[in-house]
Amino acid sequence: MRLVAITLEQAQGLIDGAVKHAAANDLQPLTVAVLDPGGVLVALARQDGSGLLRPDLAVAKAWGVLGLGMNNRAIAARAESSPEFFTSVATLAQGRVLSVPGGVFVRDAEGALLGACGATGDTSVNDELALLAGIESVGLRAETGAEVEV
């Protein structure tokens, strides 16, 4: 298995692309976090006007998908079908697991996991759309779970 991680340059470019998408689509101020595959913060940006808790929320969205090894949609389905499981996991993770869109796996062209990113500030769906734009802007691939919905 090939071990790779998102670079600082890629993480900063991803954030720039997400923020540009937010501005172009008149979204509320975003906070965007990018983590490596081990859950370590690589880059974080908080737009002017983004709330005080937003950095923690952005990190939690990304950290949760990495920590559980499943996308936010799978986490949401698990939380719905087994609330006691989700409550236990959230407690063990010290609140760093959220079951809403806005946490996205980041992969390279060959599918290797480079890390994950999280965004918060607008609706969860818009947060995720900003991340997708940011990931695409640096030539990487996103995995949200929406790719497999029918």
Phi and psi in radians as a Rosetta constraint file:
Dihedral C 1 N 2 CA 2 C 2 CIRCULARHARMONIC -1.446 0.35
Dihedral N 2 CA 2 C 2 N 3 CIRCULARHARMONIC 2.201 0.35
Dihedral C 2 N 3 CA 3 C 3 CIRCULARHARMONIC -1.739 0.35
Dihedral N 3 CA 3 C 3 N 4 CIRCULARHARMONIC 2.046 0.35
Dihedral C 3 N 4 CA 4 C 4 CIRCULARHARMONIC -2.390 0.35
Dihedral N 4 CA 4 C 4 N 5 CIRCULARHARMONIC 2.839 0.35
Dihedral C 4 N 5 CA 5 C 5 CIRCULARHARMONIC -2.519 0.35
Dihedral N 5 CA 5 C 5 N 6 CIRCULARHARMONIC 2.659 0.35
Dihedral C 5 N 6 CA 6 C 6 CIRCULARHARMONIC -1.065 0.35
Dihedral N 6 CA 6 C 6 N 7 CIRCULARHARMONIC 2.454 0.35
Dihedral C 6 N 7 CA 7 C 7 CIRCULARHARMONIC -1.513 0.35
Dihedral N 7 CA 7 C 7 N 8 CIRCULARHARMONIC 2.850 0.35
Dihedral C 7 N 8 CA 8 C 8 CIRCULARHARMONIC -1.060 0.35
Dihedral N 8 CA 8 C 8 N 9 CIRCULARHARMONIC -0.718 0.35
Dihedral C 8 N 9 CA 9 C 9 CIRCULARHARMONIC -1.078 0.35
Dihedral N 9 CA 9 C 9 N 10 CIRCULARHARMONIC -0.765 0.35
Dihedral C 9 N 10 CA 10 C 10 CIRCULARHARMONIC -1.125 0.35
Dihedral N 10 CA 10 C 10 N 11 CIRCULARHARMONIC -0.747 0.35
Dihedral C 10 N 11 CA 11 C 11 CIRCULARHARMONIC -1.102 0.35
Dihedral N 11 CA 11 C 11 N 12 CIRCULARHARMONIC -0.775 0.35
Dihedral C 11 N 12 CA 12 C 12 CIRCULARHARMONIC -1.150 0.35
Dihedral N 12 CA 12 C 12 N 13 CIRCULARHARMONIC -0.679 0.35
Dihedral C 12 N 13 CA 13 C 13 CIRCULARHARMONIC -1.139 0.35
Dihedral N 13 CA 13 C 13 N 14 CIRCULARHARMONIC -0.688 0.35
Dihedral C 13 N 14 CA 14 C 14 CIRCULARHARMONIC -1.058 0.35
Dihedral N 14 CA 14 C 14 N 15 CIRCULARHARMONIC -0.818 0.35
Dihedral C 14 N 15 CA 15 C 15 CIRCULARHARMONIC -1.078 0.35
Dihedral N 15 CA 15 C 15 N 16 CIRCULARHARMONIC -0.789 0.35
Dihedral C 15 N 16 CA 16 C 16 CIRCULARHARMONIC -1.026 0.35
Dihedral N 16 CA 16 C 16 N 17 CIRCULARHARMONIC -0.756 0.35
Dihedral C 16 N 17 CA 17 C 17 CIRCULARHARMONIC -1.131 0.35
Dihedral N 17 CA 17 C 17 N 18 CIRCULARHARMONIC -0.683 0.35
Dihedral C 17 N 18 CA 18 C 18 CIRCULARHARMONIC -1.152 0.35
Dihedral N 18 CA 18 C 18 N 19 CIRCULARHARMONIC -0.745 0.35
Dihedral C 18 N 19 CA 19 C 19 CIRCULARHARMONIC -1.171 0.35
Dihedral N 19 CA 19 C 19 N 20 CIRCULARHARMONIC -0.679 0.35
Dihedral C 19 N 20 CA 20 C 20 CIRCULARHARMONIC -1.092 0.35
Dihedral N 20 CA 20 C 20 N 21 CIRCULARHARMONIC -0.731 0.35
Dihedral C 20 N 21 CA 21 C 21 CIRCULARHARMONIC -1.065 0.35
Dihedral N 21 CA 21 C 21 N 22 CIRCULARHARMONIC -0.774 0.35
Dihedral C 21 N 22 CA 22 C 22 CIRCULARHARMONIC -1.045 0.35
Dihedral N 22 CA 22 C 22 N 23 CIRCULARHARMONIC -0.774 0.35
Dihedral C 22 N 23 CA 23 C 23 CIRCULARHARMONIC -1.153 0.35
Dihedral N 23 CA 23 C 23 N 24 CIRCULARHARMONIC -0.740 0.35
Dihedral C 23 N 24 CA 24 C 24 CIRCULARHARMONIC -1.179 0.35
Dihedral N 24 CA 24 C 24 N 25 CIRCULARHARMONIC -0.411 0.35
Dihedral C 24 N 25 CA 25 C 25 CIRCULARHARMONIC -1.935 0.35
Dihedral N 25 CA 25 C 25 N 26 CIRCULARHARMONIC 0.244 0.35
Dihedral C 25 N 26 CA 26 C 26 CIRCULARHARMONIC 0.984 0.35
Dihedral N 26 CA 26 C 26 N 27 CIRCULARHARMONIC 0.721 0.35
Dihedral C 26 N 27 CA 27 C 27 CIRCULARHARMONIC -1.418 0.35
Dihedral N 27 CA 27 C 27 N 28 CIRCULARHARMONIC 2.819 0.35
Dihedral C 27 N 28 CA 28 C 28 CIRCULARHARMONIC -1.120 0.35
Dihedral N 28 CA 28 C 28 N 29 CIRCULARHARMONIC 2.768 0.35
Dihedral C 28 N 29 CA 29 C 29 CIRCULARHARMONIC -0.990 0.35
Dihedral N 29 CA 29 C 29 N 30 CIRCULARHARMONIC 2.322 0.35
Dihedral C 29 N 30 CA 30 C 30 CIRCULARHARMONIC -1.820 0.35
Dihedral N 30 CA 30 C 30 N 31 CIRCULARHARMONIC 2.732 0.35
Dihedral C 30 N 31 CA 31 C 31 CIRCULARHARMONIC -2.101 0.35
Dihedral N 31 CA 31 C 31 N 32 CIRCULARHARMONIC 2.302 0.35
Dihedral C 31 N 32 CA 32 C 32 CIRCULARHARMONIC -2.197 0.35
Dihedral N 32 CA 32 C 32 N 33 CIRCULARHARMONIC 2.287 0.35
Dihedral C 32 N 33 CA 33 C 33 CIRCULARHARMONIC -2.106 0.35
Dihedral N 33 CA 33 C 33 N 34 CIRCULARHARMONIC 2.476 0.35
Dihedral C 33 N 34 CA 34 C 34 CIRCULARHARMONIC -2.192 0.35
Dihedral N 34 CA 34 C 34 N 35 CIRCULARHARMONIC 2.213 0.35
Dihedral C 34 N 35 CA 35 C 35 CIRCULARHARMONIC -2.054 0.35
Dihedral N 35 CA 35 C 35 N 36 CIRCULARHARMONIC 2.637 0.35
Dihedral C 35 N 36 CA 36 C 36 CIRCULARHARMONIC -1.408 0.35
Dihedral N 36 CA 36 C 36 N 37 CIRCULARHARMONIC 3.081 0.35
Dihedral C 36 N 37 CA 37 C 37 CIRCULARHARMONIC -1.064 0.35
Dihedral N 37 CA 37 C 37 N 38 CIRCULARHARMONIC -0.377 0.35
Dihedral C 37 N 38 CA 38 C 38 CIRCULARHARMONIC -1.544 0.35
Dihedral N 38 CA 38 C 38 N 39 CIRCULARHARMONIC 0.051 0.35
Dihedral C 38 N 39 CA 39 C 39 CIRCULARHARMONIC 1.493 0.35
Dihedral N 39 CA 39 C 39 N 40 CIRCULARHARMONIC 0.230 0.35
Dihedral C 39 N 40 CA 40 C 40 CIRCULARHARMONIC -1.551 0.35
Dihedral N 40 CA 40 C 40 N 41 CIRCULARHARMONIC 2.358 0.35
Dihedral C 40 N 41 CA 41 C 41 CIRCULARHARMONIC -1.145 0.35
Dihedral N 41 CA 41 C 41 N 42 CIRCULARHARMONIC 2.207 0.35
Dihedral C 41 N 42 CA 42 C 42 CIRCULARHARMONIC -1.743 0.35
Dihedral N 42 CA 42 C 42 N 43 CIRCULARHARMONIC -0.764 0.35
Dihedral C 42 N 43 CA 43 C 43 CIRCULARHARMONIC -2.691 0.35
Dihedral N 43 CA 43 C 43 N 44 CIRCULARHARMONIC 2.609 0.35
Dihedral C 43 N 44 CA 44 C 44 CIRCULARHARMONIC -2.573 0.35
Dihedral N 44 CA 44 C 44 N 45 CIRCULARHARMONIC 2.404 0.35
Dihedral C 44 N 45 CA 45 C 45 CIRCULARHARMONIC -2.379 0.35
Dihedral N 45 CA 45 C 45 N 46 CIRCULARHARMONIC 2.435 0.35
Dihedral C 45 N 46 CA 46 C 46 CIRCULARHARMONIC -2.174 0.35
Dihedral N 46 CA 46 C 46 N 47 CIRCULARHARMONIC 1.973 0.35
Dihedral C 46 N 47 CA 47 C 47 CIRCULARHARMONIC -1.124 0.35
Dihedral N 47 CA 47 C 47 N 48 CIRCULARHARMONIC 2.634 0.35
Dihedral C 47 N 48 CA 48 C 48 CIRCULARHARMONIC -0.925 0.35
Dihedral N 48 CA 48 C 48 N 49 CIRCULARHARMONIC 2.304 0.35
Dihedral C 48 N 49 CA 49 C 49 CIRCULARHARMONIC 1.600 0.35
Dihedral N 49 CA 49 C 49 N 50 CIRCULARHARMONIC -0.106 0.35
Dihedral C 49 N 50 CA 50 C 50 CIRCULARHARMONIC -1.371 0.35
Dihedral N 50 CA 50 C 50 N 51 CIRCULARHARMONIC 2.402 0.35
Dihedral C 50 N 51 CA 51 C 51 CIRCULARHARMONIC -1.141 0.35
Dihedral N 51 CA 51 C 51 N 52 CIRCULARHARMONIC 2.844 0.35
Dihedral C 51 N 52 CA 52 C 52 CIRCULARHARMONIC -1.018 0.35
Dihedral N 52 CA 52 C 52 N 53 CIRCULARHARMONIC -0.664 0.35
Dihedral C 52 N 53 CA 53 C 53 CIRCULARHARMONIC -1.476 0.35
Dihedral N 53 CA 53 C 53 N 54 CIRCULARHARMONIC -0.135 0.35
Dihedral C 53 N 54 CA 54 C 54 CIRCULARHARMONIC -1.033 0.35
Dihedral N 54 CA 54 C 54 N 55 CIRCULARHARMONIC -0.694 0.35
Dihedral C 54 N 55 CA 55 C 55 CIRCULARHARMONIC -1.031 0.35
Dihedral N 55 CA 55 C 55 N 56 CIRCULARHARMONIC -0.741 0.35
Dihedral C 55 N 56 CA 56 C 56 CIRCULARHARMONIC -1.118 0.35
Dihedral N 56 CA 56 C 56 N 57 CIRCULARHARMONIC -0.686 0.35
Dihedral C 56 N 57 CA 57 C 57 CIRCULARHARMONIC -1.166 0.35
Dihedral N 57 CA 57 C 57 N 58 CIRCULARHARMONIC -0.746 0.35
Dihedral C 57 N 58 CA 58 C 58 CIRCULARHARMONIC -1.098 0.35
Dihedral N 58 CA 58 C 58 N 59 CIRCULARHARMONIC -0.774 0.35
Dihedral C 58 N 59 CA 59 C 59 CIRCULARHARMONIC -1.108 0.35
Dihedral N 59 CA 59 C 59 N 60 CIRCULARHARMONIC -0.737 0.35
Dihedral C 59 N 60 CA 60 C 60 CIRCULARHARMONIC -1.087 0.35
Dihedral N 60 CA 60 C 60 N 61 CIRCULARHARMONIC -0.691 0.35
Dihedral C 60 N 61 CA 61 C 61 CIRCULARHARMONIC -1.080 0.35
Dihedral N 61 CA 61 C 61 N 62 CIRCULARHARMONIC -0.743 0.35
Dihedral C 61 N 62 CA 62 C 62 CIRCULARHARMONIC -1.301 0.35
Dihedral N 62 CA 62 C 62 N 63 CIRCULARHARMONIC -0.771 0.35
Dihedral C 62 N 63 CA 63 C 63 CIRCULARHARMONIC -1.105 0.35
Dihedral N 63 CA 63 C 63 N 64 CIRCULARHARMONIC -0.662 0.35
Dihedral C 63 N 64 CA 64 C 64 CIRCULARHARMONIC -1.080 0.35
Dihedral N 64 CA 64 C 64 N 65 CIRCULARHARMONIC -0.755 0.35
Dihedral C 64 N 65 CA 65 C 65 CIRCULARHARMONIC -1.161 0.35
Dihedral N 65 CA 65 C 65 N 66 CIRCULARHARMONIC -0.680 0.35
Dihedral C 65 N 66 CA 66 C 66 CIRCULARHARMONIC -1.183 0.35
Dihedral N 66 CA 66 C 66 N 67 CIRCULARHARMONIC -0.788 0.35
Dihedral C 66 N 67 CA 67 C 67 CIRCULARHARMONIC -1.096 0.35
Dihedral N 67 CA 67 C 67 N 68 CIRCULARHARMONIC -0.654 0.35
Dihedral C 67 N 68 CA 68 C 68 CIRCULARHARMONIC -1.673 0.35
Dihedral N 68 CA 68 C 68 N 69 CIRCULARHARMONIC -0.243 0.35
Dihedral C 68 N 69 CA 69 C 69 CIRCULARHARMONIC 1.190 0.35
Dihedral N 69 CA 69 C 69 N 70 CIRCULARHARMONIC 0.492 0.35
Dihedral C 69 N 70 CA 70 C 70 CIRCULARHARMONIC -2.511 0.35
Dihedral N 70 CA 70 C 70 N 71 CIRCULARHARMONIC 2.666 0.35
Dihedral C 70 N 71 CA 71 C 71 CIRCULARHARMONIC -1.277 0.35
Dihedral N 71 CA 71 C 71 N 72 CIRCULARHARMONIC 2.908 0.35
Dihedral C 71 N 72 CA 72 C 72 CIRCULARHARMONIC -1.039 0.35
Dihedral N 72 CA 72 C 72 N 73 CIRCULARHARMONIC -0.591 0.35
Dihedral C 72 N 73 CA 73 C 73 CIRCULARHARMONIC -1.179 0.35
Dihedral N 73 CA 73 C 73 N 74 CIRCULARHARMONIC -0.685 0.35
Dihedral C 73 N 74 CA 74 C 74 CIRCULARHARMONIC -1.176 0.35
Dihedral N 74 CA 74 C 74 N 75 CIRCULARHARMONIC -0.676 0.35
Dihedral C 74 N 75 CA 75 C 75 CIRCULARHARMONIC -1.091 0.35
Dihedral N 75 CA 75 C 75 N 76 CIRCULARHARMONIC -0.765 0.35
Dihedral C 75 N 76 CA 76 C 76 CIRCULARHARMONIC -1.078 0.35
Dihedral N 76 CA 76 C 76 N 77 CIRCULARHARMONIC -0.749 0.35
Dihedral C 76 N 77 CA 77 C 77 CIRCULARHARMONIC -1.105 0.35
Dihedral N 77 CA 77 C 77 N 78 CIRCULARHARMONIC -0.713 0.35
Dihedral C 77 N 78 CA 78 C 78 CIRCULARHARMONIC -1.162 0.35
Dihedral N 78 CA 78 C 78 N 79 CIRCULARHARMONIC -0.706 0.35
Dihedral C 78 N 79 CA 79 C 79 CIRCULARHARMONIC -1.114 0.35
Dihedral N 79 CA 79 C 79 N 80 CIRCULARHARMONIC -0.657 0.35
Dihedral C 79 N 80 CA 80 C 80 CIRCULARHARMONIC -1.227 0.35
Dihedral N 80 CA 80 C 80 N 81 CIRCULARHARMONIC -0.738 0.35
Dihedral C 80 N 81 CA 81 C 81 CIRCULARHARMONIC -1.401 0.35
Dihedral N 81 CA 81 C 81 N 82 CIRCULARHARMONIC -0.383 0.35
Dihedral C 81 N 82 CA 82 C 82 CIRCULARHARMONIC -2.540 0.35
Dihedral N 82 CA 82 C 82 N 83 CIRCULARHARMONIC 1.302 0.35
Dihedral C 82 N 83 CA 83 C 83 CIRCULARHARMONIC -1.000 0.35
Dihedral N 83 CA 83 C 83 N 84 CIRCULARHARMONIC -0.590 0.35
Dihedral C 83 N 84 CA 84 C 84 CIRCULARHARMONIC -1.154 0.35
Dihedral N 84 CA 84 C 84 N 85 CIRCULARHARMONIC -0.602 0.35
Dihedral C 84 N 85 CA 85 C 85 CIRCULARHARMONIC -1.106 0.35
Dihedral N 85 CA 85 C 85 N 86 CIRCULARHARMONIC -0.852 0.35
Dihedral C 85 N 86 CA 86 C 86 CIRCULARHARMONIC -1.098 0.35
Dihedral N 86 CA 86 C 86 N 87 CIRCULARHARMONIC -0.738 0.35
Dihedral C 86 N 87 CA 87 C 87 CIRCULARHARMONIC -1.072 0.35
Dihedral N 87 CA 87 C 87 N 88 CIRCULARHARMONIC -0.740 0.35
Dihedral C 87 N 88 CA 88 C 88 CIRCULARHARMONIC -1.126 0.35
Dihedral N 88 CA 88 C 88 N 89 CIRCULARHARMONIC -0.772 0.35
Dihedral C 88 N 89 CA 89 C 89 CIRCULARHARMONIC -1.124 0.35
Dihedral N 89 CA 89 C 89 N 90 CIRCULARHARMONIC -0.784 0.35
Dihedral C 89 N 90 CA 90 C 90 CIRCULARHARMONIC -1.066 0.35
Dihedral N 90 CA 90 C 90 N 91 CIRCULARHARMONIC -0.662 0.35
Dihedral C 90 N 91 CA 91 C 91 CIRCULARHARMONIC -1.164 0.35
Dihedral N 91 CA 91 C 91 N 92 CIRCULARHARMONIC -0.845 0.35
Dihedral C 91 N 92 CA 92 C 92 CIRCULARHARMONIC -1.062 0.35
Dihedral N 92 CA 92 C 92 N 93 CIRCULARHARMONIC -0.619 0.35
Dihedral C 92 N 93 CA 93 C 93 CIRCULARHARMONIC -1.499 0.35
Dihedral N 93 CA 93 C 93 N 94 CIRCULARHARMONIC 0.117 0.35
Dihedral C 93 N 94 CA 94 C 94 CIRCULARHARMONIC 0.954 0.35
Dihedral N 94 CA 94 C 94 N 95 CIRCULARHARMONIC 0.724 0.35
Dihedral C 94 N 95 CA 95 C 95 CIRCULARHARMONIC 1.426 0.35
Dihedral N 95 CA 95 C 95 N 96 CIRCULARHARMONIC 0.086 0.35
Dihedral C 95 N 96 CA 96 C 96 CIRCULARHARMONIC -1.586 0.35
Dihedral N 96 CA 96 C 96 N 97 CIRCULARHARMONIC 0.603 0.35
Dihedral C 96 N 97 CA 97 C 97 CIRCULARHARMONIC -2.389 0.35
Dihedral N 97 CA 97 C 97 N 98 CIRCULARHARMONIC 2.170 0.35
Dihedral C 97 N 98 CA 98 C 98 CIRCULARHARMONIC -2.156 0.35
Dihedral N 98 CA 98 C 98 N 99 CIRCULARHARMONIC 2.623 0.35
Dihedral C 98 N 99 CA 99 C 99 CIRCULARHARMONIC -1.898 0.35
Dihedral N 99 CA 99 C 99 N 100 CIRCULARHARMONIC 0.543 0.35
Dihedral C 99 N 100 CA 100 C 100 CIRCULARHARMONIC -2.136 0.35
Dihedral N 100 CA 100 C 100 N 101 CIRCULARHARMONIC 2.730 0.35
Dihedral C 100 N 101 CA 101 C 101 CIRCULARHARMONIC -1.016 0.35
Dihedral N 101 CA 101 C 101 N 102 CIRCULARHARMONIC 2.692 0.35
Dihedral C 101 N 102 CA 102 C 102 CIRCULARHARMONIC 2.171 0.35
Dihedral N 102 CA 102 C 102 N 103 CIRCULARHARMONIC 0.043 0.35
Dihedral C 102 N 103 CA 103 C 103 CIRCULARHARMONIC -2.099 0.35
Dihedral N 103 CA 103 C 103 N 104 CIRCULARHARMONIC 2.169 0.35
Dihedral C 103 N 104 CA 104 C 104 CIRCULARHARMONIC -2.337 0.35
Dihedral N 104 CA 104 C 104 N 105 CIRCULARHARMONIC 2.313 0.35
Dihedral C 104 N 105 CA 105 C 105 CIRCULARHARMONIC -1.199 0.35
Dihedral N 105 CA 105 C 105 N 106 CIRCULARHARMONIC 2.504 0.35
Dihedral C 105 N 106 CA 106 C 106 CIRCULARHARMONIC -2.030 0.35
Dihedral N 106 CA 106 C 106 N 107 CIRCULARHARMONIC 2.197 0.35
Dihedral C 106 N 107 CA 107 C 107 CIRCULARHARMONIC -2.210 0.35
Dihedral N 107 CA 107 C 107 N 108 CIRCULARHARMONIC 2.757 0.35
Dihedral C 107 N 108 CA 108 C 108 CIRCULARHARMONIC -1.516 0.35
Dihedral N 108 CA 108 C 108 N 109 CIRCULARHARMONIC -3.101 0.35
Dihedral C 108 N 109 CA 109 C 109 CIRCULARHARMONIC -1.072 0.35
Dihedral N 109 CA 109 C 109 N 110 CIRCULARHARMONIC -0.496 0.35
Dihedral C 109 N 110 CA 110 C 110 CIRCULARHARMONIC -1.533 0.35
Dihedral N 110 CA 110 C 110 N 111 CIRCULARHARMONIC -0.069 0.35
Dihedral C 110 N 111 CA 111 C 111 CIRCULARHARMONIC 1.685 0.35
Dihedral N 111 CA 111 C 111 N 112 CIRCULARHARMONIC 0.025 0.35
Dihedral C 111 N 112 CA 112 C 112 CIRCULARHARMONIC -1.195 0.35
Dihedral N 112 CA 112 C 112 N 113 CIRCULARHARMONIC 2.416 0.35
Dihedral C 112 N 113 CA 113 C 113 CIRCULARHARMONIC -1.272 0.35
Dihedral N 113 CA 113 C 113 N 114 CIRCULARHARMONIC 2.143 0.35
Dihedral C 113 N 114 CA 114 C 114 CIRCULARHARMONIC -1.761 0.35
Dihedral N 114 CA 114 C 114 N 115 CIRCULARHARMONIC -0.345 0.35
Dihedral C 114 N 115 CA 115 C 115 CIRCULARHARMONIC 2.655 0.35
Dihedral N 115 CA 115 C 115 N 116 CIRCULARHARMONIC -2.676 0.35
Dihedral C 115 N 116 CA 116 C 116 CIRCULARHARMONIC -2.631 0.35
Dihedral N 116 CA 116 C 116 N 117 CIRCULARHARMONIC 2.787 0.35
Dihedral C 116 N 117 CA 117 C 117 CIRCULARHARMONIC -2.334 0.35
Dihedral N 117 CA 117 C 117 N 118 CIRCULARHARMONIC 2.729 0.35
Dihedral C 117 N 118 CA 118 C 118 CIRCULARHARMONIC -2.410 0.35
Dihedral N 118 CA 118 C 118 N 119 CIRCULARHARMONIC 2.540 0.35
Dihedral C 118 N 119 CA 119 C 119 CIRCULARHARMONIC -2.387 0.35
Dihedral N 119 CA 119 C 119 N 120 CIRCULARHARMONIC 2.611 0.35
Dihedral C 119 N 120 CA 120 C 120 CIRCULARHARMONIC -2.678 0.35
Dihedral N 120 CA 120 C 120 N 121 CIRCULARHARMONIC 2.655 0.35
Dihedral C 120 N 121 CA 121 C 121 CIRCULARHARMONIC 2.529 0.35
Dihedral N 121 CA 121 C 121 N 122 CIRCULARHARMONIC -0.617 0.35
Dihedral C 121 N 122 CA 122 C 122 CIRCULARHARMONIC -1.969 0.35
Dihedral N 122 CA 122 C 122 N 123 CIRCULARHARMONIC -2.735 0.35
Dihedral C 122 N 123 CA 123 C 123 CIRCULARHARMONIC -1.164 0.35
Dihedral N 123 CA 123 C 123 N 124 CIRCULARHARMONIC 2.731 0.35
Dihedral C 123 N 124 CA 124 C 124 CIRCULARHARMONIC -1.030 0.35
Dihedral N 124 CA 124 C 124 N 125 CIRCULARHARMONIC -0.688 0.35
Dihedral C 124 N 125 CA 125 C 125 CIRCULARHARMONIC -1.133 0.35
Dihedral N 125 CA 125 C 125 N 126 CIRCULARHARMONIC -0.747 0.35
Dihedral C 125 N 126 CA 126 C 126 CIRCULARHARMONIC -1.179 0.35
Dihedral N 126 CA 126 C 126 N 127 CIRCULARHARMONIC -0.630 0.35
Dihedral C 126 N 127 CA 127 C 127 CIRCULARHARMONIC -0.991 0.35
Dihedral N 127 CA 127 C 127 N 128 CIRCULARHARMONIC -0.826 0.35
Dihedral C 127 N 128 CA 128 C 128 CIRCULARHARMONIC -1.121 0.35
Dihedral N 128 CA 128 C 128 N 129 CIRCULARHARMONIC -0.740 0.35
Dihedral C 128 N 129 CA 129 C 129 CIRCULARHARMONIC -1.059 0.35
Dihedral N 129 CA 129 C 129 N 130 CIRCULARHARMONIC -0.666 0.35
Dihedral C 129 N 130 CA 130 C 130 CIRCULARHARMONIC -1.103 0.35
Dihedral N 130 CA 130 C 130 N 131 CIRCULARHARMONIC -0.732 0.35
Dihedral C 130 N 131 CA 131 C 131 CIRCULARHARMONIC -1.097 0.35
Dihedral N 131 CA 131 C 131 N 132 CIRCULARHARMONIC -0.746 0.35
Dihedral C 131 N 132 CA 132 C 132 CIRCULARHARMONIC -1.040 0.35
Dihedral N 132 CA 132 C 132 N 133 CIRCULARHARMONIC -0.726 0.35
Dihedral C 132 N 133 CA 133 C 133 CIRCULARHARMONIC -1.118 0.35
Dihedral N 133 CA 133 C 133 N 134 CIRCULARHARMONIC -0.731 0.35
Dihedral C 133 N 134 CA 134 C 134 CIRCULARHARMONIC -1.125 0.35
Dihedral N 134 CA 134 C 134 N 135 CIRCULARHARMONIC -0.754 0.35
Dihedral C 134 N 135 CA 135 C 135 CIRCULARHARMONIC -1.105 0.35
Dihedral N 135 CA 135 C 135 N 136 CIRCULARHARMONIC -0.801 0.35
Dihedral C 135 N 136 CA 136 C 136 CIRCULARHARMONIC -1.078 0.35
Dihedral N 136 CA 136 C 136 N 137 CIRCULARHARMONIC -0.634 0.35
Dihedral C 136 N 137 CA 137 C 137 CIRCULARHARMONIC -1.123 0.35
Dihedral N 137 CA 137 C 137 N 138 CIRCULARHARMONIC -0.381 0.35
Dihedral C 137 N 138 CA 138 C 138 CIRCULARHARMONIC -1.860 0.35
Dihedral N 138 CA 138 C 138 N 139 CIRCULARHARMONIC 0.213 0.35
Dihedral C 138 N 139 CA 139 C 139 CIRCULARHARMONIC 1.309 0.35
Dihedral N 139 CA 139 C 139 N 140 CIRCULARHARMONIC 0.424 0.35
Dihedral C 139 N 140 CA 140 C 140 CIRCULARHARMONIC -1.880 0.35
Dihedral N 140 CA 140 C 140 N 141 CIRCULARHARMONIC 3.059 0.35
Dihedral C 140 N 141 CA 141 C 141 CIRCULARHARMONIC -1.956 0.35
Dihedral N 141 CA 141 C 141 N 142 CIRCULARHARMONIC 2.494 0.35
Dihedral C 141 N 142 CA 142 C 142 CIRCULARHARMONIC -1.798 0.35
Dihedral N 142 CA 142 C 142 N 143 CIRCULARHARMONIC 2.647 0.35
Dihedral C 142 N 143 CA 143 C 143 CIRCULARHARMONIC -2.342 0.35
Dihedral N 143 CA 143 C 143 N 144 CIRCULARHARMONIC 2.000 0.35
Dihedral C 143 N 144 CA 144 C 144 CIRCULARHARMONIC -1.978 0.35
Dihedral N 144 CA 144 C 144 N 145 CIRCULARHARMONIC -0.373 0.35
Dihedral C 144 N 145 CA 145 C 145 CIRCULARHARMONIC 1.767 0.35
Dihedral N 145 CA 145 C 145 N 146 CIRCULARHARMONIC -0.391 0.35
Dihedral C 145 N 146 CA 146 C 146 CIRCULARHARMONIC -1.215 0.35
Dihedral N 146 CA 146 C 146 N 147 CIRCULARHARMONIC -0.366 0.35
Dihedral C 146 N 147 CA 147 C 147 CIRCULARHARMONIC -1.104 0.35
Dihedral N 147 CA 147 C 147 N 148 CIRCULARHARMONIC -0.432 0.35
Dihedral C 147 N 148 CA 148 C 148 CIRCULARHARMONIC -1.828 0.35
Dihedral N 148 CA 148 C 148 N 149 CIRCULARHARMONIC -0.019 0.35
Dihedral C 148 N 149 CA 149 C 149 CIRCULARHARMONIC -1.229 0.35
Dihedral N 149 CA 149 C 149 N 150 CIRCULARHARMONIC 2.562 0.35
